[in-house]
Amino acid sequence: MKERRFELNIGKGTEKFSIPEEQLLYELLGENQAPPEDLSIAYRYALANPIDSPPLAEIINPGETVAIAVSDITRVWQHNELTLPILIDTLNKAGIADKDITVIIAVGAHRQNTPEEMAELCGKEIYERVRVVNHNAWDTDNMVYYGKTGRGTEVSFNRIVAEADRVILTGGVIYHYMVGYGGGRKSIMPGVSSLKTIQQNHMWAMGKNLGDGSNPLAANMKTRGNPAHEDMMDVAAFLKADFLINVVPNLDGDITGIFAGNWISAWQDATKLVDKIFGVAIQEQADIVIASAGGYPKDINLYQSQKTIDNAVYAMKPGGITIVLADCPDIKEPSEFFDWFNHPTAFEMERAVRENFLISGWVAVRQLEYANLGHIILVTREKNIEIAKNAGVQGVATMEEALAIAYEKCGTRSPTFTIMPQGANTFPILKK
């Protein structure tokens, strides 16, 4: 029987394995797009020829203060170290001095980034030239209240963006398992919002009643009718961001799409490219799905790797097996994520999440829901195995062990396989 060999990313390395070629249903690769020949030229062109907006240089005025929202260390794939110098150079040429520019790391309710991480995100030169600060969602003294959304979410933003003359959003767009797509409005909510705003908005990702679990409308690709996304848009509208620059990666992790201009329509155009690259139609689900998160930093912890689990489960038969390759050097981050699993039952966990909503709690609820759909195996560091068990995931140290368990549990001698080399981004769309 002919074997098909694969080499998938895990952490900063790779994992090799083979499966019988005749049992391979799909290798979900998406539709790759070539990056621009010169990123600097393409980026400057986007700034000068924006979507539904005047060029950036015509929006800002000399002497104004500018706040630039930048994603945190879990999003280094956005390559701000390559693009932020171009953006700031454009501002300088338009009369904005370095002293009037603040880069705010839009961490939402994630942990604070270290100085070393901020230098990595922005590039050492920019980090040393302009003010770079973390957003702190818990710092109520430095929040400015704006009002309520139609759904009742109380809107407060970081004082830095509230008081800046101009606000520029940067970020990247891929699929997001709660609000359809990343990027766009997420730089504001949760990016620079207060903890209360974040909690109230994210509650819309839960089902209506206790015991319902997560809201099925809060999912990948879903925006219309997704209450978490719709409320997020309403929150972001209070800030009236002046300009947006979002990038879309290709399958190799290179920036391939650059979308600048109006914070809504430029982002919406970016989501269309995401669908083209990462949305993959399948005709049937597999007995065993093997998915890589894509390597560091997408598999920096189990919390981030759950995006890969979510995508992979769509390609898995009910009761099937999903094997996820995720190094998880920081497996316990965010620190409160594993605390949710201390509750004796899933029902008690959900009750606690509803009483004090944190995104980590919603992720924990989803994690147990995945475990009910099939058997989840995590190929990871040996030290993570016992920790992963608390989250309903069977941790193993090698791919050989994972495959042995999968064959034993799948109930057939000739299981079908689907392979997802970019599991965090590639979304299987089952065509019935």
Secondary structure, 3 states (H helix, E strand, C coil): CCEEEEEEEECCEEEEEEEEHHHEEEECCCCCCCCCCCHHHHHHHHHHCCECCCCHHHHCCCCCCEEEEECCHHHHHHCHHHHHHHHHHHHHHCCCCHHHEEEEECCCCCCCCCHHHHHHHHCHHHHHHCEEEECCCCCHHHEEEEEECCCCCEEEEEHHHHHCCEEEEEEECCEECCCEECCHHHHCCCCCECHHHHHHHHHHHECCCCCCCECCCCCCCCCCCCHHHHHHHHHHHCCCCCEEEEEEECCCCCEEEEEEECCCHHHHHHHHHHHHHHEEEECCCEEEEEEECCCCCCCCCHHHHHHHHHHHHHCEEEEEEEEEECCCCCCCCCCCCHHHHHCCCHHHHHHHHHHCCCHHHHHHHHHHHHHHHCEEEEECCHHHHHHHHCCCCEEECCHHHHHHHHHHHHCCCCCCEEEECCCCCCEEEECC
